């Protein structure tokens, strides 16, 4: 599950003179984003979208949920999903990561992902007054489901003043 650099390609619907968004810049958006929108597929084929906390760890995007949550039940049947985040404005960059989600069961991997979530969300997870206090410990202990989305393809959408659409593909996936 080592991090590998994706291939970067500027999309055809970009503005004249636009440049591809380097993966390092897209990764920075992922690292700074507080909220991600997770899209999964219900058993009847309808989409399901919900906000989640997520962090890049173990070579992919990691997030948690309870076993009976709709997103967990959807992923049991169909692991394909999409995580989106960005500025939600006409400027800046939005990032999309598509892939397949799998549960992370190994103790060392869970501890690493928990540490990544705690670094990213700080007191929200680590402070007694935090909204998700103790989540890191629950992740490490295996008390909540931890998913890792292995990216198959990603996109960065640069917006005003110059529109760019960048596609990322990982050669080993």
C-alpha positions in Angstrom: 0.0 0.0 0.0 2.9 2.3 -0.7 2.2 5.7 -2.2 2.9 5.8 -5.9 2.8 8.9 -8.1 0.0 8.9 -10.6 0.3 9.8 -14.3 -0.9 13.4 -14.8 -2.8 14.5 -18.0 -4.4 17.8 -18.8 -8.0 17.3 -19.9 -9.4 18.5 -23.3 -12.0 20.8 -21.7 -9.4 23.0 -20.1 -9.1 26.7 -21.0 -6.5 27.7 -23.6 -3.1 28.1 -21.8 -4.2 26.0 -18.8 -1.7 23.7 -17.1 -2.3 20.4 -15.5 -2.5 20.5 -11.7 0.5 18.7 -10.3 -0.3 15.7 -8.0 1.5 17.5 -5.2 -1.1 20.4 -5.4 -4.1 18.0 -5.6 -2.6 16.1 -2.5 -2.4 19.4 -0.7 -6.1 20.0 -1.3 -6.8 16.5 0.1 -4.6 17.2 3.1 -6.3 20.5 3.9 -9.9 19.6 3.2 -12.0 19.1 6.3 -15.1 17.5 4.7 -15.4 15.0 1.9 -18.5 13.8 0.1 -18.6 10.0 -0.2 -20.7 8.6 -3.0 -21.7 5.0 -2.9 -24.3 2.8 -4.7 -27.5 1.5 -2.9 -28.5 -2.1 -3.6 -31.2 -0.9 -6.0 -28.7 1.1 -8.0 -29.6 4.6 -6.7 -26.7 6.8 -5.5 -26.1 7.6 -1.9 -24.0 10.7 -0.9 -22.9 11.6 2.6 -20.2 13.8 4.2 -17.3 12.1 6.0 -14.0 12.9 7.6 -11.1 11.5 5.6 -7.3 11.5 5.3 -4.8 10.2 2.9 -3.1 7.3 4.6 -1.8 3.8 3.6 -1.6 4.9 -0.1 -5.3 5.9 -0.3 -8.1 7.8 1.2 -9.2 6.5 4.7 -12.5 7.1 6.4 -14.6 5.5 9.1 -18.2 4.5 9.6 -20.4 2.2 11.7 -21.2 -1.3 10.4 -24.9 -0.6 10.1 -24.5 2.8 8.4 -26.0 3.0 4.9 -22.5 3.7 3.4 -21.1 0.5 5.0 -24.0 -1.6 3.8 -23.6 -0.1 0.3 -19.8 -0.8 0.2 -20.4 -4.4 1.3 -22.4 -5.0 -1.9 -20.4 -2.7 -4.2 -17.0 -1.4 -3.1 -16.8 1.2 -5.9 -17.1 4.7 -4.6 -16.1 8.4 -5.1 -14.7 10.9 -2.6 -15.0 14.6 -3.6 -13.8 17.8 -1.9 -12.6 21.3 -2.6 -13.5 24.9 -2.3 -17.2 24.7 -3.2 -16.7 28.1 -4.9 -15.9 29.4 -8.4 -12.2 29.8 -7.5 -9.7 27.3 -6.2 -9.4 23.6 -6.9 -11.8 20.7 -6.4 -10.5 17.1 -6.2 -12.2 13.8 -7.0 -10.8 10.3 -6.1 -12.5 7.3 -7.6 -11.7 3.8 -6.5 -12.7 0.7 -4.6 -13.1 0.7 -0.8 -11.9 -2.1 1.4 -11.9 -2.5 5.1 -8.6 -2.2 6.9 -8.2 -4.9 9.5 -4.5 -5.0 10.4 -3.6 -3.5 13.7 -0.5 -1.6 12.5 -2.4 -0.2 9.5 -5.4 0.8 11.6 -3.0 2.6 14.1 -1.3 4.4 11.2 -4.6 5.6 9.7 -5.8 6.6 13.2 -2.7 8.7 13.7 -3.2 10.3 10.3 -6.8 11.2 11.1 -5.7 12.6 14.5 -2.9 14.7 12.9 -5.4 16.1 10.4 -8.4 16.8 12.6 -6.5 17.6 15.9 -8.6 18.5 18.9 -11.8 17.5 17.1 -10.6 13.9 17.7 -8.1 14.2 20.5 -9.6 16.9 22.8 -12.2 15.9 25.4 -14.5 18.6 24.1 -14.0 17.5 20.5 -17.0 16.4 18.5 -15.4 13.0 17.6 -13.2 12.6 20.8 -11.8 9.1 21.0 -12.4 8.3 17.3 -8.7 7.7 16.8 -8.5 5.2 19.6 -11.7 3.5 18.3 -10.1 3.2 14.9 -6.9 1.8 16.2 -8.8 -0.7 18.4 -11.0 -1.9 15.6 -14.2 -0.6 17.3 -15.4 1.2 14.1 -15.0 0.2 10.5 -12.0 1.7 8.8 -12.1 1.9 5.0 -9.3 2.7 2.6 -10.2 3.8 -1.0 -7.5 2.7 -3.3 -7.5 5.3 -6.0 -8.0 4.1 -9.6 -8.5 7.5 -11.1 -8.6 11.1 -9.8 -9.4 14.5 -11.1 -8.5 18.1 -10.2 -10.8 20.8 -11.4 -9.0 24.2 -11.4 -11.5 27.1 -11.6 -11.4 30.8 -12.2 -9.5 32.6 -13.5 -8.3 29.7 -15.7 -10.3 26.5 -15.9 -8.3 23.2 -16.0 -9.3 19.6 -15.8 -6.5 17.2 -14.8 -6.8 13.5 -14.8 -4.6 11.2 -12.5 -4.2 7.5 -13.1 -2.1 5.1 -11.1 0.0 2.7 -13.2 -0.2 -0.2 -10.8 -4.0 -0.2 -10.5 
